[in-house]
Amino acid sequence: MLPVIYSDEFLDHETGYFHPEKPERLTAIVNALREAAFAAKIEWRSPTSPQERDLMPFLEKAHTQRYIYKVHEIALTGGGYLDGDTLISPRSYDVALLAVSAWLDGVDITLTTKNPAFVLSRPPGHHAERDCGMGFCLFSNAAIAALYALKQPGIKRVAILDWDVHHGNGTQAIVETNPQIAYCSLHQYPCYPGTGRATERGFHDNVLNLPFPPGSDIESYRSAFEKKVIPFLSNFQPDILIVSAGYDANQVDPLASINLQPEDFGLFTDYCLGITRKIVFGLEGGYDLPALSQSVLSTIERCLV
């Protein structure tokens, strides 16, 4: 059985009909999972309500109080824009908190079972920096989950792998000063947000950025995983691995130009499972609905082996 943490409340973050980061991303994945051959092996779990846990100490480790207040105020006053791409609707603040809580649930479940969990939430988070949201992201889910994991008994090192096609500038900015967290990103460059150079190593040699030119395919990614990603993560010896699982590196995705196929994310999952089974996969990007759904299925199916 694989726990999938999901709530219909994640659909209440409204971005507008033409926005690529839309609720239909989740409904497409949920429908595909319920129709999958392995549907009986999925354990659907609801996220813990933010009112039932004290999120603020961990939220404030990643973001300034001023920024958190700003997101709340925009939502309370009917919604608005953080930037040209990043919308806040009346329920977005509450939904973003629920997403953070779901990622923390993923950590709890994985540490308890010592097996993977998948967090199927939105809004995504890896572009959200300490004092600003951007790139469809409100709160930095993966970074917050890593900081939370370090407060759990026996956890000394946490690794974050970000295979979204866009560099997780927010995640890196939040964790790169922490020697207990390693961050690795595979992303298209040049591409939004224009960060993630290979020369960036973090404050403790704890960052590995692997930029790929447009048109790169699975052979380039396979080589990078085997020669760089696996050694980097294995040498760090993480007690838990958090994966920012974005699926916008698919060839058909409208927002980038990397030529991966949905089954390739199954291979990435195998590489991760070879490092540890204590993995939290959390949804980031992916905007072609069929490719997104099939890619998530590829990830989850490999976790069930």
Secondary structure as GFF3:
##gff-version 3
##sequence-region A 1 305
A	DSSP	beta_strand	2	5	.	.	.	ID=ss1
A	DSSP	three_ten_helix	8	12	.	.	.	ID=ss2
A	DSSP	alpha_helix	24	35	.	.	.	ID=ss3
A	DSSP	three_ten_helix	39	41	.	.	.	ID=ss4
A	DSSP	beta_strand	42	45	.	.	.	ID=ss5
A	DSSP	three_ten_helix	50	52	.	.	.	ID=ss6
A	DSSP	alpha_helix	56	62	.	.	.	ID=ss7
A	DSSP	alpha_helix	65	76	.	.	.	ID=ss8
A	DSSP	beta_strand	80	81	.	.	.	ID=ss9
A	DSSP	beta_strand	87	88	.	.	.	ID=ss10
A	DSSP	alpha_helix	92	113	.	.	.	ID=ss11
A	DSSP	beta_strand	117	119	.	.	.	ID=ss12
A	DSSP	alpha_helix	141	149	.	.	.	ID=ss13
A	DSSP	beta_strand	158	162	.	.	.	ID=ss14
A	DSSP	alpha_helix	169	175	.	.	.	ID=ss15
A	DSSP	beta_strand	181	188	.	.	.	ID=ss16
A	DSSP	beta_strand	207	212	.	.	.	ID=ss17
A	DSSP	alpha_helix	218	224	.	.	.	ID=ss18
A	DSSP	pi_helix	225	229	.	.	.	ID=ss19
A	DSSP	alpha_helix	230	236	.	.	.	ID=ss20
A	DSSP	beta_strand	240	245	.	.	.	ID=ss21
A	DSSP	alpha_helix	264	273	.	.	.	ID=ss22
A	DSSP	beta_strand	279	283	.	.	.	ID=ss23
A	DSSP	alpha_helix	289	303	.	.	.	ID=ss24
###
